[in-house]
Amino acid sequence: MEKKLAQVLTQFGIRGTIQSIHYIRTGHINQTYEVTISGKSYCVQTINTYVFPNVDQVMENILSVTEHLRNKLNLRGDESYRHVLRFHSARDGKGYWIDDAGKCWRVYDFVDNAMSYNIADDLQILTDAGQAFGNFQKLLSDFDGNRLHETILNFHNTSQRYANLEAGIKRNESGRLSNVTREVEFFRARTDTANYLVDRLARKELPLRVTHNDTKFNNILIDKDTKKPLCVIDLDTIMPGLSAYDFGDAIRFCANSAAEDEPDLSKVHFCMDKFEAFTKGFIGGADGFFTDAELDSMVWGCIIMTLECGSRFLLDYIDGDKYFHADYPEHNLDRAHTQMKLVEEMEARFDEMHQIVKKYAK
């Protein structure tokens, strides 16, 4: 691996003696390595071309958005170093390089003295993280979303996600369908809810924003010393979308009392204190630019993004674990179960959640 990573770095004009290699396990899609070479650390990352077949479009989105963010931060006097990812260009000028085996690589500067959390119990850190994601949307509010490519078609089109699930059920490619009768019925019973945001968007009741679309808590880097958010990462899915997508996806991840793949459902609960802490930061970080219709859609986004994610885990289990990395045969099914448990508890607290959104929208 050291020889391969040295070869990749050379293609990006980076030479020297490799001092250390650390495999970063966070994330389901790409493989990431922290490589320290001649005293400087880089993230060397593969791009999963099964998930992202058009790498040119992915990197065009990322480079244009990071340039916009860097310019905005510099204009308001903020230090952009450590707050926006900096990608390196390969010898041919592209933001990626493909090796002889067809594997696609990219390189960006490693953000020093930073960490990410899969679970956060510190409510202030959650508020700060919410503010970081809200501010991310605000900083991009004047970015022309028409410049962005749709790198994954219908990524948060929950109606299409449900159609994909039904197609997978018919295929039953892995032969596992008989194991998940209850799970299939759970998602089918919530079809109208799953369609809610898609239908409102079609009626033009909600504005399109430039959204991250994968706002898991571990996609924010936190300063190890100050515990303050530094940088939003994992930018492959930046596309036009709804504010409720980013809010809802963040909540379904950070307000879970357990890990996303916790097999013991007695440990899985929707935490209202975490929901309120993140909401306080997200609404405040956006600094009042959300419309009333968007604010009304936020709690729906929590339930719908959790349904969507759960349906995707279930589909991948039925398909034989093709999309998400699975460490054991029931891994994706365990992931689906956690999302189902969260949906049920969100449904029971819907009105209370909506009142909290209204509280911080004032």
C-alpha positions in Angstrom: 0.0 0.0 0.0 2.9 2.4 0.8 4.2 2.0 -2.8 0.7 2.6 -4.3 0.1 5.7 -2.2 3.5 7.1 -3.1 2.6 6.6 -6.7 -0.7 8.4 -6.3 0.9 11.4 -4.5 3.5 11.6 -7.3 0.8 12.0 -9.8 -0.4 15.0 -7.9 3.1 16.5 -7.8 3.8 15.5 -4.2 7.1 13.7 -3.5 9.1 12.8 -0.5 9.5 10.1 2.1 6.3 8.6 3.5 6.5 8.8 7.3 3.1 7.3 8.2 -0.1 5.9 6.8 -3.4 5.8 8.6 -6.5 4.2 7.2 -9.6 6.3 8.1 -12.6 4.0 8.5 -15.3 6.6 8.7 -17.7 6.5 5.7 -19.5 3.8 3.7 -18.5 4.7 0.1 -14.9 5.8 -0.4 -11.6 4.6 1.0 -9.5 7.3 2.7 -5.9 7.3 4.0 -4.1 9.9 5.9 -0.5 10.0 4.5 2.2 12.0 6.1 5.0 12.8 3.7 8.0 15.0 4.4 6.2 16.4 7.5 2.9 17.3 5.8 -0.3 15.2 5.9 -2.6 14.6 3.0 -5.9 12.7 2.6 -5.5 10.3 -0.3 -8.9 8.9 -1.3 -10.4 6.6 -3.8 -13.6 7.7 -5.5 -16.2 4.9 -5.7 -17.0 5.0 -9.5 -19.9 2.5 -9.0 -21.7 5.2 -6.9 -20.2 8.2 -8.8 -19.7 7.1 -12.4 -19.1 10.6 -13.7 -16.1 11.7 -11.7 -15.6 14.8 -13.8 -19.0 16.1 -12.7 -18.3 15.2 -9.0 -15.0 17.1 -9.0 -16.4 20.1 -10.9 -19.1 20.5 -8.3 -16.6 20.1 -5.4 -14.0 22.5 -6.8 -16.5 25.2 -7.7 -18.2 25.1 -4.3 -15.0 25.0 -2.3 -13.7 28.0 -4.3 -16.9 29.9 -3.6 -16.7 29.1 0.1 -13.0 30.1 0.3 -13.7 33.4 -1.4 -16.7 34.1 0.9 -14.7 33.4 4.1 -11.8 35.5 2.9 -14.0 38.4 2.0 -15.5 38.5 5.5 -12.1 38.3 7.1 -12.2 34.6 8.2 -9.2 32.4 7.8 -10.2 29.8 5.2 -7.3 27.5 6.0 -8.7 24.5 8.0 -12.3 25.7 7.2 -12.5 24.7 3.5 -11.0 21.6 2.0 -8.2 22.3 -0.5 -7.9 19.7 -3.3 -4.8 19.1 -5.4 -4.7 18.9 -9.2 -3.2 15.9 -11.0 -0.5 16.4 -13.7 -3.2 16.6 -16.4 -5.0 19.4 -14.5 -7.9 17.3 -13.4 -9.0 16.9 -9.8 -8.4 13.1 -9.9 -6.1 10.4 -11.4 -7.0 6.9 -12.6 -4.4 4.2 -12.1 -3.7 1.3 -14.4 -6.2 -0.9 -12.6 -9.0 1.7 -13.2 -9.1 2.9 -9.6 -9.8 6.6 -9.3 -7.9 8.7 -6.8 -7.9 12.3 -5.4 -5.8 14.2 -2.9 -6.6 17.0 -0.5 -4.8 18.6 2.4 -5.4 16.9 5.7 -6.9 19.3 8.2 -4.6 19.2 11.2 -5.5 18.8 14.8 -9.1 17.8 13.9 -11.4 14.9 14.6 -14.9 13.8 13.8 -17.5 12.1 16.0 -19.9 9.3 15.1 -21.9 10.0 18.3 -21.9 13.2 20.3 -23.3 13.5 23.8 -22.0 17.1 24.3 -25.0 19.3 23.5 -22.9 22.4 22.9 -20.9 20.5 20.2 -24.2 19.5 18.6 -25.3 23.1 18.6 -22.1 24.2 17.0 -22.3 21.5 14.4 -25.9 22.6 13.6 -24.6 26.1 13.2 -21.8 24.9 10.9 -24.3 23.2 8.6 -26.7 26.1 8.7 -23.9 28.5 7.9 -22.8 26.2 5.1 -26.2 26.7 3.4 -26.1 30.5 4.1 -22.6 30.8 2.5 -23.9 29.0 -0.6 -27.2 30.9 -0.8 -25.8 33.2 -3.5 -24.1 30.3 -5.4 -25.8 29.6 -8.8 -27.2 26.1 -8.3 -27.6 25.7 -12.1 -23.8 25.3 -12.2 -24.0 22.1 -10.3 -24.3 18.6 -11.9 -26.7 16.1 -10.4 -24.1 13.5 -9.6 -26.6 11.0 -8.3 -29.9 11.2 -10.1 -32.9 11.4 -7.8 -30.6 11.2 -4.7 -33.2 12.5 -2.3 -36.3 11.8 -4.5 -37.9 9.6 -1.9 -40.7 8.6 -4.3 -38.0 7.2 -6.6 -36.2 5.6 -3.7 -39.4 3.8 -2.8 -39.8 2.7 -6.4 -36.2 1.3 -6.3 -37.1 -0.6 -3.2 -40.2 -2.1 -4.9 -38.0 -3.1 -7.9 -35.5 -4.7 -5.5 -38.3 -6.6 -3.8 -39.4 -8.0 -7.1 -35.9 -9.0 -8.1 -35.1 -10.6 -4.7 -31.6 -10.9 -6.0 -30.0 -12.3 -2.9 -32.9 -14.6 -1.9 -33.3 -12.7 1.4 -36.8 -11.3 0.9 -38.5 -13.9 3.1 -36.4 -12.6 6.0 -37.8 -9.1 5.8 -41.5 -9.3 5.4 -42.1 -7.1 8.4 -39.6 -4.5 7.3 -41.1 -4.3 3.8 -44.6 -3.6 5.3 -43.2 -0.9 7.6 -41.9 1.1 4.7 -45.0 0.5 2.5 -47.2 1.8 5.3 -45.4 5.1 5.1 -45.5 5.8 1.4 -47.6 9.0 1.7 -45.2 10.4 4.2 -42.2 9.5 2.0 -43.8 11.4 -0.9 -44.6 14.6 1.1 -41.5 16.7 0.4 -41.3 15.6 -3.3 -44.9 16.6 -3.8 -44.4 20.0 -2.2 -41.3 20.6 -4.4 -43.3 19.7 -7.5 -45.9 22.3 -6.5 -43.0 24.8 -6.1 -43.9 25.4 -2.4 -40.3 25.0 -1.4 -37.2 26.7 -2.8 -34.2 24.7 -4.1 -31.0 25.4 -2.2 -27.4 24.3 -2.7 -27.3 21.5 -0.2 -24.7 19.0 1.1 -27.2 16.1 1.0 -25.2 13.9 3.4 -25.1 15.8 6.6 -24.0 13.1 9.0 -22.4 14.5 12.2 -19.1 12.8 11.2 -19.0 15.0 8.1 -17.9 17.9 10.2 -14.4 18.2 11.4 -14.0 19.4 15.0 -11.0 21.1 16.5 -9.5 18.8 19.0 -8.6 21.6 21.4 -11.5 24.0 21.2 -14.2 21.4 20.3 -15.5 24.0 17.7 -16.5 23.0 14.2 -13.9 23.6 11.5 -14.9 22.3 8.2 -17.7 20.5 6.4 -16.3 17.5 4.5 -17.5 14.6 2.2 -18.6 16.9 -0.5 -19.4 14.4 -3.3 -23.2 14.8 -3.0 -23.3 18.6 -3.2 -26.3 19.3 -5.5 -29.4 21.4 -5.6 -31.8 20.2 -2.9 -34.1 21.1 0.0 -33.0 22.6 3.3 -35.2 19.9 5.0 -33.0 17.3 3.4 -29.8 18.6 5.1 -31.6 19.3 8.4 -33.4 15.9 8.4 -30.4 13.8 7.5 -28.3 15.5 10.2 -31.0 14.9 12.8 -31.6 11.2 11.9 -27.8 10.7 12.5 -26.9 12.9 15.4 -30.0 12.5 17.5 -29.7 8.8 17.6 -28.6 7.5 21.0 -26.6 4.7 19.4 -24.5 4.0 16.4 -26.1 3.7 13.0 -25.5 0.0 12.9 -26.3 -0.9 16.5 -27.8 -4.4 16.5 -29.4 -4.0 20.0 -32.5 -1.9 19.4 -33.0 -1.4 23.1 -30.1 1.1 22.9 -31.6 3.0 19.9 -33.6 6.1 20.8 -34.5 9.4 19.3 -33.0 12.0 21.7 -35.0 15.2 22.0 -32.3 17.0 23.8 -29.9 16.4 20.9 -32.6 17.4 18.5 -33.1 20.7 20.2 -29.4 21.4 20.5 -28.8 20.8 16.8 -31.9 22.7 15.8 -30.8 25.7 17.8 -27.5 25.9 15.9 -28.9 25.0 12.4 -31.7 27.6 12.4 -29.4 30.2 14.0 -26.5 29.4 11.7 -28.7 30.1 8.6 -29.4 33.5 10.3 -33.0 33.8 9.2 -32.8 33.1 5.5 -35.1 30.1 5.6 -38.7 30.7 4.4 -41.7 29.9 6.5 -42.5 27.0 4.2 -39.0 25.7 4.7 -39.3 25.9 8.5 -42.6 24.1 8.4 -40.9 21.3 6.3 -38.0 20.7 8.7 -39.6 18.0 10.9 -41.0 16.3 7.9 -37.4 16.2 6.6 -36.3 14.3 9.8 -38.8 11.5 9.3 -38.5 11.4 5.5 -34.7 11.3 5.5 -34.8 8.6 8.1 -37.3 6.6 6.0 -35.2 7.1 2.9 -32.0 6.0 4.5 -33.7 3.0 6.1 -35.2 2.0 2.7 -31.8 2.2 1.1 -30.2 0.0 3.7 -33.1 -2.5 3.3 -32.8 -2.5 -0.5 -29.1 -3.1 -0.3 -29.7 -6.0 2.1 -32.2 -7.5 -0.4 -29.8 -6.8 -3.3 -26.9 -8.6 -1.6 -24.9 -5.6 -0.1 -23.8 -4.0 -3.4 -23.8 -0.3 -2.3 -22.9 0.0 1.3 -19.9 -1.7 2.8 -21.1 -4.6 5.0 -18.9 -6.2 7.6 -21.2 -9.2 8.2 -24.3 -10.6 6.4 -26.9 -8.8 8.6 -25.1 -5.5 8.6 -27.4 -3.5 6.3 -30.4 -5.1 7.9 -29.2 -3.9 11.3 -28.8 -0.4 9.8 -32.3 -0.5 8.5 -33.7 -1.5 11.9 -32.1 1.5 13.6 -33.8 3.8 11.1 -37.1 2.2 11.6 -36.9 2.6 15.4 -36.0 6.2 15.0 -38.9 6.8 12.6 -41.4 5.4 15.1 -40.1 7.6 17.9 -40.0 10.7 15.7 -43.6 10.1 14.7 -44.6 10.0 18.4 -42.8 13.4 19.0 -43.7 15.2 15.8 -45.7 18.0 17.3 -43.0 18.6 20.0 -40.3 18.7 17.4 -42.2 21.2 15.3 -42.6 23.5 18.3 -38.9 23.5 18.9 -38.2 24.5 15.3 -40.7 27.4 15.7 -39.0 28.4 19.0 -35.6 28.9 17.3 -37.1 30.5 14.1 -38.2 33.5 16.1 
